[in-house]
Amino acid sequence: MEHHPAAAWLTEAVGAAQQQGAGNLLRVVLIVMVLGCVLTAWFLLRGYKRKDD
């Protein structure tokens, strides 16, 4: 069996990603949560806007 440096690099990268854990997932969840809070606040607060006609 021949040794392929690219394959070795790929398996090391996959191993490093698995060691990192749920960092990327947590980052995505936090971003979605913050955006959801902002959109919810905007939706709720726009109903309280007074119309000065």
Protein Blocks (a to p, Z undefined) as FASTA:
>chain_A
ZZdfklmmmmmmmmmmmmnopmlmmmmmmmmmmmmmmmmmmmmmmmmpccdZZ
